[in-house]
C-alpha cells in the first residue's frame, strides 16, 4: 500500500521522508517543521514524547494512530493503527484513484462509523474524564440510593425537568420538588394545582402534569413499582420518550442502552463528521437508527449510566454548540471534525508548500486551503450524513460545521388583549388582582392569568376594558378607576411570538361581579401571586404594570412639586385626572 501513495509521499524508508516529517527524531526534520524549534511544538503534537503535547494530542497512545512509516514501532507521532495494512477508514497511504475491487470496497466504507479499537478508546477516555470532571448535582447523588424504586423516581424527575431547561435553572426546582414529594407515592397524592404552583416559571408546563399522571399510574396500576426496563418505561409512563426511558434505565438500573439527545447528537456529529442538516429529513429519519445505533454501540457495558451521563456532560460543558473547548476534550483524538479543522490544514499546507518549492514554482508564502482533505472524506456515494454538496465548508466555524443547523420554522405571530383588574379592599386594607384559569388542555394548561382575549383584527387592540372583561371571562364591572395604559409586552414561546396589549384599571368593592364568569376565577394578593401557578408570560405582564405605575407616580410627583398651590384644594381623583388629561 505504501507504493500506492499518491497524495502524501511517505516512502517505505523513513530516512527518505522529504515532505512530512514523522521521524522519531524531530531535530532531523529538514523540510517541514511546524515550529523552528520542534521542542516548542505545543499545538500539533509531532514530538517523540506525546505526553508533552499541551494543546492538541492526536492520541495518548501513539501505537494506535495512523501509521505513516513502514515500521509501526518507529511511529512516534501521527498513528491511528499499529498495522498500516489495516488502515481502512482514515487512510493517507492508499491510492484514491486506484479502482481495483479491494480499494473500491475500502472507499465505500463510511467514515461515520467507529472501529472496535475506537469504541474501546472512546469508553476509556470518556469515563476517565467524567470521573474527574463531573459536576456535583443533586439528582446524581440521589441516583446512588440503595432503593431502586427511589433511584428511578429521582432520575425520572430530573430528566423531565432538564428537558429544554438549563441545569442551573433546574437545581432549585428539583430540590424543592424532592423535598415536597420525596417519593412517587407522595407525588401521586398531589393535585394538579399544587404541581403547577411548584412548576411555575420552569416553562413547558405539560411536563409537570405528565409527571403527576405518571406517578398516579405507578401507584394505582403498577402497585407502586417503577417499570424496570427502558422498554417498559417507554410504554408505561406518559411523557416518557425513548431518550428519557433510556436515561432512567441506564442511570438507575444500569441497563446497557444508549441515549440520543441534542448533546449526544452534537458530540457524535463532530466526532464522525455528520454534517447534514440536523433538521433535514434524512437526519430525522436516521437519528433513531444511526445515532441511536452509535449510542448503543459505544455505551460502556459495565458503566452504562456513567457513560451516558459522561457523554451528555461532554456535550453540555465541552463540546458546546458555540465556542467548544476542543483543547479540553478527552476524545479529541477520535474527532474527525477536530482533525479537519486543526490538523490536516497544517499537513496539507506543508505538503503543497514543499511541492511548489521543489518544483521552483514558489511565488508566494504558504497559504492553507483545506476544503478538500482526502484522508477524511466520506467515500460513499451521495451520503446523506455528509455536509450537502451544495454547501461549502466554512473554515471560520471549524468544528461547528457539524452538525449543520436546520432552518427553524418561523414562530407564528399572535396579539392578545390583557386587562389587569385591581381591587382595593378597605376591610383588610389589601389589594387583590383578578385571575382566570386556562383550560385543562393546550398551551399553559391549567395556569392562572389576567383576563385575556386574542385579537382577531387590528381594531381589537383598541379595546374598551369593560367590554373586553365581559367578553373574555364574563366579569361585570360597574365602574373603573385609575386607568393605566401599560403598553405592549412581548413573550416568545417555542412556536409563538406573543405580543400582549396591556391595560389596567382599579375597581372598588361592590362595583364588580364574577358570578356569571364562564371559567374558574380568583382574587390574589401580591404575596399570594408569588406562589401561585402563574405563567412566566403573565409575571412579565405584571412587572410591566408595576413599571408603568412607578413611571406614572414619578410624573405625578414632578407635576405637584412644580405647581403645589394648584392642587391644594383638589381631591386625589381630580389631581390624577388633571395630570393625565
ROMIMI-318302 format. One record per residue (C-alpha): x, y, z. Coordinates in steps of 0.25 Angstrom, whole numbers, padded with zeros to 4 digits, always signed. Example, Ala and Ser with C-alpha at 12.3 -4.5 7.8 and 13.67 -1.06 7.14 Angstrom:
2
+0049-0018+0031;+0055-0004+0029;
REM end
This chain:
581
+0000+0000+0000;+0012+0009+0002;+0015+0009-0012;+0001+0013-0016;+0002+0026-0008;-0001+0038-0018;-0005+0049-0009;+0005+0049+0003;+0019+0044+0000;+0023+0035+0011;+0033+0025+0006;+0036+0011+0012;+0050+0017+0016;+0047+0027+0027;+0060+0034+0024;+0055+0037+0011;+0043+0045+0016;+0045+0058+0009;+0031+0064+0011;+0024+0062+0024;+0034+0060+0035;+0029+0048+0044;+0043+0043+0048;+0046+0038+0062;+0056+0050+0064;+0049+0063+0061;+0062+0070+0061;+0065+0063+0047;+0053+0070+0041;+0059+0078+0030;+0047+0080+0020;+0034+0082+0028;+0035+0087+0043;+0023+0093+0049;+0032+0102+0058;+0046+0106+0057;+0049+0099+0070;+0042+0085+0070;+0043+0085+0085;+0034+0096+0086;+0023+0089+0078;+0010+0091+0086;-0001+0092+0076;+0001+0080+0067;+0007+0068+0074;+0019+0063+0066;+0028+0061+0077;+0035+0048+0080;+0028+0049+0094;+0013+0051+0092;+0012+0053+0107;+0018+0067+0105;+0007+0071+0095;-0001+0082+0102;-0011+0087+0092;-0014+0076+0082;-0011+0062+0085;-0015+0052+0074;-0016+0041+0083;-0009+0038+0097;-0005+0024+0092;+0004+0027+0079;+0003+0012+0076;-0011+0013+0072;-0011+0024+0062;-0009+0025+0047;+0004+0018+0043;+0011+0026+0033;+0024+0018+0034;+0028+0004+0029;+0031+0000+0043;+0020+0004+0052;+0029+0002+0064;+0036+0015+0059;+0024+0023+0058;+0025+0033+0069;+0015+0044+0064;+0003+0042+0056;-0002+0028+0057;-0016+0022+0057;-0013+0007+0054;-0001-0001+0058;-0002-0009+0045;-0003+0000+0033;-0009-0011+0024;-0021-0010+0033;-0023+0005+0031;-0038+0005+0025;-0045+0017+0030;-0034+0028+0031;-0024+0025+0020;-0013+0034+0016;-0006+0023+0009;-0016+0017-0001;-0017+0022-0015;-0031+0029-0016;-0030+0027-0031;-0028+0012-0031;-0040+0005-0035;-0038-0010-0032;-0048-0018-0024;-0041-0017-0011;-0039-0002-0011;-0053+0001-0016;-0059-0007-0004;-0050+0002+0005;-0055+0015-0001;-0069+0011+0001;-0067+0009+0016;-0073+0021+0024;-0064+0030+0031;-0076+0032+0040;-0075+0019+0047;-0066+0014+0059;-0056+0003+0059;-0055-0007+0070;-0042+0000+0075;-0048+0014+0075;-0060+0009+0083;-0051+0003+0094;-0043+0016+0094;-0055+0025+0094;-0061+0018+0106;-0048+0018+0114;-0045+0033+0111;-0059+0038+0114;-0061+0030+0127;-0047+0035+0132;-0051+0049+0129;-0065+0048+0135;-0059+0042+0148;-0050+0054+0149;-0059+0065+0144;-0074+0062+0146;-0082+0073+0153;-0088+0071+0167;-0103+0071+0164;-0114+0067+0174;-0120+0056+0165;-0107+0049+0163;-0106+0048+0178;-0120+0042+0179;-0117+0033+0168;-0108+0025+0177;-0119+0022+0187;-0120+0007+0190;-0135+0006+0187;-0136+0004+0172;-0150+0010+0172;-0146+0022+0179;-0134+0023+0170;-0142+0022+0157;-0152+0033+0162;-0141+0043+0165;-0135+0041+0152;-0149+0042+0145;-0152+0055+0152;-0138+0061+0148;-0139+0056+0133;-0153+0062+0131;-0149+0076+0138;-0136+0076+0129;-0144+0075+0116;-0142+0089+0109;-0137+0095+0122;-0123+0098+0127;-0116+0091+0139;-0114+0104+0147;-0129+0107+0146;-0134+0093+0149;-0126+0091+0162;-0134+0099+0171;-0147+0094+0165;-0142+0080+0167;-0138+0081+0182;-0152+0088+0185;-0159+0077+0178;-0152+0065+0184;-0154+0072+0198;-0169+0073+0196;-0171+0060+0189;-0159+0051+0192;-0165+0038+0187;-0174+0034+0175;-0185+0031+0185;-0184+0045+0191;-0185+0051+0177;-0197+0043+0174;-0205+0049+0185;-0203+0064+0180;-0213+0072+0172;-0210+0078+0158;-0212+0092+0165;-0200+0088+0174;-0192+0083+0163;-0194+0095+0154;-0190+0104+0166;-0177+0097+0168;-0174+0097+0153;-0178+0112+0152;-0167+0119+0144;-0160+0106+0139;-0167+0106+0126;-0173+0095+0117;-0184+0092+0128;-0189+0079+0122;-0177+0073+0127;-0181+0075+0141;-0195+0070+0138;-0190+0057+0132;-0181+0054+0144;-0193+0055+0152;-0201+0046+0143;-0189+0036+0143;-0188+0036+0158;-0203+0033+0159;-0201+0021+0149;-0190+0015+0156;-0197+0015+0169;-0211+0012+0164;-0207+0002+0153;-0193-0003+0156;-0194-0006+0171;-0185+0006+0174;-0173+0000+0166;-0166+0008+0155;-0164+0000+0142;-0150-0007+0142;-0146-0006+0127;-0145+0005+0116;-0156-0002+0108;-0166-0003+0120;-0163+0011+0124;-0166+0016+0110;-0179+0008+0109;-0184+0011+0123;-0181+0025+0127;-0188+0037+0120;-0178+0048+0115;-0166+0038+0115;-0160+0037+0101;-0148+0028+0097;-0138+0037+0102;-0144+0038+0116;-0147+0024+0117;-0132+0020+0113;-0127+0031+0123;-0135+0025+0135;-0132+0010+0131;-0117+0013+0130;-0114+0022+0141;-0124+0016+0151;-0123+0001+0147;-0110+0000+0139;-0117-0005+0127;-0108-0005+0115;-0115+0005+0106;-0110+0017+0098;-0116+0031+0099;-0119+0041+0088;-0122+0056+0091;-0117+0069+0086;-0103+0068+0093;-0101+0054+0089;-0104+0057+0074;-0095+0069+0074;-0083+0061+0080;-0085+0049+0071;-0087+0058+0059;-0074+0065+0061;-0066+0052+0064;-0071+0045+0052;-0073+0057+0043;-0088+0056+0041;-0091+0070+0035;-0104+0068+0029;-0115+0078+0033;-0119+0073+0047;-0134+0077+0044;-0133+0071+0030;-0142+0059+0026;-0130+0049+0025;-0125+0053+0039;-0139+0052+0045;-0141+0038+0039;-0127+0033+0042;-0126+0039+0056;-0132+0028+0063;-0125+0018+0055;-0112+0023+0052;-0109+0032+0065;-0117+0022+0073;-0109+0011+0067;-0096+0018+0070;-0100+0021+0085;-0104+0007+0087;-0091+0002+0081;-0081+0011+0088;-0088+0011+0102;-0079+0004+0113;-0085-0009+0117;-0080-0009+0131;-0084+0006+0134;-0095+0009+0125;-0101+0020+0134;-0088+0027+0136;-0084+0026+0121;-0097+0033+0117;-0096+0044+0127;-0082+0046+0123;-0086+0047+0108;-0097+0057+0112;-0087+0065+0121;-0077+0066+0110;-0087+0072+0101;-0092+0081+0111;-0079+0086+0116;-0068+0084+0106;-0074+0081+0092;-0084+0092+0093;-0092+0098+0081;-0083+0111+0081;-0069+0113+0085;-0066+0098+0088;-0053+0095+0097;-0046+0086+0088;-0033+0087+0096;-0041+0081+0108;-0048+0069+0100;-0044+0055+0105;-0048+0049+0092;-0041+0059+0083;-0032+0049+0077;-0044+0042+0071;-0051+0054+0066;-0051+0055+0051;-0056+0070+0051;-0045+0074+0060;-0035+0067+0051;-0041+0074+0039;-0041+0087+0046;-0027+0087+0053;-0018+0076+0048;-0020+0074+0033;-0019+0088+0029;-0005+0089+0035;-0001+0076+0028;-0007+0079+0015;-0001+0093+0015;+0013+0088+0018;+0012+0077+0007;+0007+0087-0004;+0018+0097+0000;+0029+0087-0001;+0024+0082-0015;+0024+0097-0020;+0037+0099-0014;+0044+0087-0020;+0038+0090-0034;+0043+0104-0034;+0029+0110-0035;+0028+0116-0021;+0023+0131-0024;+0016+0133-0010;+0017+0130+0004;+0010+0118+0010;-0005+0118+0009;-0015+0108+0014;-0027+0103+0006;-0033+0091+0014;-0046+0089+0007;-0042+0076+0001;-0035+0067+0010;-0035+0053+0004;-0032+0045+0017;-0045+0048+0024;-0054+0050+0012;-0066+0040+0012;-0065+0031+0000;-0079+0027+0000;-0088+0031-0012;-0098+0042-0009;-0096+0041+0006;-0108+0047+0013;-0100+0049+0026;-0089+0058+0020;-0090+0073+0018;-0099+0075+0006;-0091+0076-0007;-0097+0090-0010;-0092+0095+0003;-0077+0098+0006;-0068+0096+0018;-0068+0109+0026;-0054+0110+0031;-0058+0121+0041;-0067+0111+0048;-0057+0100+0050;-0063+0088+0057;-0076+0096+0058;-0079+0092+0043;-0084+0079+0050;-0096+0077+0051;-0102+0087+0041;-0113+0095+0047;-0127+0094+0042;-0135+0105+0038;-0145+0108+0049;-0159+0109+0045;-0164+0124+0048;-0172+0125+0060;-0186+0130+0057;-0190+0144+0062;-0201+0146+0072;-0206+0158+0079;-0215+0157+0091;-0222+0168+0099;-0219+0167+0114;-0226+0174+0125;-0221+0175+0140;-0232+0177+0149;-0228+0183+0163;-0238+0183+0175;-0236+0191+0187;-0242+0184+0200;-0243+0194+0211;-0247+0184+0221;-0234+0177+0222;-0226+0189+0215;-0222+0179+0204;-0220+0180+0189;-0225+0168+0180;-0223+0164+0166;-0233+0157+0157;-0229+0144+0151;-0236+0134+0141;-0231+0119+0139;-0227+0114+0126;-0233+0101+0120;-0228+0088+0125;-0222+0085+0111;-0214+0093+0101;-0203+0104+0104;-0201+0107+0118;-0212+0097+0122;-0218+0100+0136;-0210+0112+0139;-0215+0125+0144;-0215+0138+0136;-0220+0152+0136;-0233+0153+0127;-0228+0151+0113;-0235+0151+0099;-0228+0148+0086;-0228+0160+0076;-0234+0155+0063;-0234+0168+0056;-0226+0181+0057;-0238+0188+0064;-0238+0178+0075;-0225+0184+0080;-0232+0197+0084;-0241+0190+0093;-0251+0196+0103;-0248+0190+0117;-0262+0187+0121;-0266+0180+0108;-0253+0172+0108;-0255+0167+0122;-0269+0163+0119;-0266+0156+0106;-0253+0149+0111;-0258+0143+0124;-0271+0149+0128;-0266+0159+0138;-0276+0170+0140;-0271+0184+0145;-0280+0196+0148;-0269+0206+0149;-0254+0207+0146;-0244+0216+0153;-0229+0219+0151;-0228+0214+0137;-0213+0211+0132;-0209+0208+0118;-0197+0199+0121;-0194+0197+0106;-0188+0184+0099;-0181+0173+0106;-0174+0162+0097;-0172+0148+0101;-0166+0137+0092;-0172+0123+0093;-0165+0112+0085;-0175+0113+0074;-0182+0126+0076;-0177+0141+0076;-0187+0146+0086;-0190+0161+0088;-0199+0165+0099;-0206+0179+0099;-0208+0182+0113;-0217+0192+0121;-0220+0192+0135;-0231+0198+0144;-0236+0199+0158;-0249+0195+0164;-0256+0197+0177;-0263+0186+0185;-0277+0185+0181;-0274+0190+0167;-0270+0177+0161;-0277+0163+0160;-0271+0150+0156;-0284+0142+0158;-0286+0140+0143;-0272+0136+0139;-0270+0124+0130;-0257+0119+0136;-0250+0117+0149;-0246+0131+0155;-0240+0136+0168;-0235+0149+0174;-0220+0148+0179;-0212+0158+0187;-0197+0161+0182;-0192+0151+0193;-0201+0140+0188;-0197+0142+0174;-0183+0139+0177;-0186+0124+0180;-0198+0123+0170;-0198+0115+0157;-0196+0127+0148;-0188+0126+0135;-0175+0134+0133;-0182+0142+0122;-0193+0147+0132;-0182+0150+0142;-0175+0158+0131;-0188+0166+0129;-0189+0169+0144;-0175+0174+0144;-0178+0183+0132;-0191+0188+0140;-0182+0191+0153;-0172+0199+0144;-0184+0207+0138;-0189+0211+0151;-0175+0215+0156;-0173+0224+0144;-0187+0230+0146;-0185+0233+0160;-0172+0240+0157;-0179+0248+0147;-0190+0252+0157;-0179+0256+0168;-0172+0265+0158;-0185+0272+0154;-0189+0274+0168;-0176+0279+0172;-0176+0290+0161;-0190+0294+0164;-0193+0292+0179;-0204+0303+0180;-0211+0298+0168;-0214+0284+0175;-0217+0288+0189;-0232+0289+0188;-0233+0276+0179;-0236+0262+0183;-0227+0251+0179;-0236+0246+0167;-0237+0261+0162;-0222+0262+0163;-0220+0249+0154;-0230+0254+0144;-0223+0268+0143;-0209+0262+0141;-0213+0251+0131;-0224+0259+0123;
REM end
